[in-house]
Amino acid sequence: MNVELTPLPGIGVRRMFTTAEGRRVGVVRHHPGGRRDLVHESPDDPDATCSLTLTRSEAVALAGLLGILDVLDVVTVAEV
């Protein structure tokens, strides 16, 4: 599976992938505060996006529901 990483200047980073059914889903991680938005693009209109903002604890809970044991923050040189 290919995950597309798109820098969003002044906002953060968007990571998206396409499901087997052709749906595009991903996460926007904002630089200030580390807020995460779960995003889903409309299959009919790629400019129409639905999003849900998650706190860190909500993101960890969702990861647990998906079967991931833990979500770790990794600090990169660009974030320091």
C-alpha positions in Angstrom: 0.0 0.0 0.0 1.3 3.4 -0.9 0.9 6.3 1.6 1.2 9.7 0.1 2.8 12.3 2.2 2.0 15.9 1.4 3.5 18.9 3.3 1.0 21.6 4.1 3.0 24.8 4.7 1.9 26.5 7.8 -0.4 23.7 8.8 1.4 20.3 9.0 1.5 17.1 7.0 -1.2 15.1 5.3 -0.8 11.4 4.8 -3.3 9.7 2.6 -3.9 6.3 1.0 -6.5 4.7 -1.3 -8.5 1.7 0.0 -9.1 -1.4 -2.1 -12.6 0.1 -2.8 -11.0 3.2 -4.2 -11.8 5.5 -1.3 -9.2 8.0 -0.1 -8.6 8.3 3.6 -5.8 9.8 5.7 -4.7 12.0 8.6 -3.6 15.6 8.7 -1.2 16.2 11.6 -1.0 19.9 12.5 2.4 21.2 13.6 1.3 23.5 16.4 -0.1 21.2 19.1 0.0 18.0 17.1 -3.8 18.0 16.5 -4.9 15.2 14.1 -7.7 15.4 11.6 -9.1 12.1 10.2 -10.0 12.9 6.6 -12.0 11.2 3.9 -12.2 12.5 0.3 -15.5 12.2 -1.6 -15.1 9.7 -4.5 -17.2 12.0 -6.7 -15.3 15.2 -5.9 -11.7 15.1 -4.7 -12.0 18.7 -3.5 -14.8 17.8 -1.1 -13.3 16.5 2.1 -15.0 15.3 5.3 -12.9 15.6 8.4 -13.0 14.7 12.1 -10.7 16.3 14.6 -9.2 13.9 17.2 -7.2 14.6 20.3 -4.1 12.5 21.0 -6.1 10.3 23.4 -8.9 9.9 20.8 -6.3 9.0 18.1 -4.8 6.4 20.5 -8.3 5.0 21.2 -9.1 4.7 17.5 -5.7 3.0 16.9 -6.6 0.5 19.6 -10.0 -0.2 17.9 -8.2 -0.8 14.7 -5.8 -3.3 16.4 -2.7 -1.1 16.7 -1.1 -1.5 20.2 0.2 2.0 20.5 0.7 5.3 18.7 4.1 6.9 19.2 5.1 10.5 18.5 8.3 10.7 16.5 10.1 14.0 16.6 11.8 14.8 13.3 14.5 17.4 12.7 11.9 19.7 10.9 9.7 19.7 14.1 12.5 20.7 16.5 
